[in-house]
Amino acid sequence: MGSEKLFITIKDGAWHDLSELAAEIEIPIDKLIECARDLCDKGIIEYQEDTQRMKIEPKWEILLPDED
């Protein structure tokens, strides 16, 4: 999976629609949903299953590298 692309994209701290995000980072939506659930369980992101949106938890934003 394009985890580097995922984290670069969500580093901004904004809410991201999973279907748009899946298309942008070129992975199947079902894989992204699975990943979102897992990352949410680990406290890395917030995931709204009803709206299919995710955003990174603010405490993790500073640990991600800046996009070059």
Secondary structure, DSSP 8 states (H G I E B T S, - for coil): --HHHHHHHHTT---EEHHHHHHHHT--HHHHHHHHHHHHHTTSEEEETTTTEEEE-HHHHTTS----
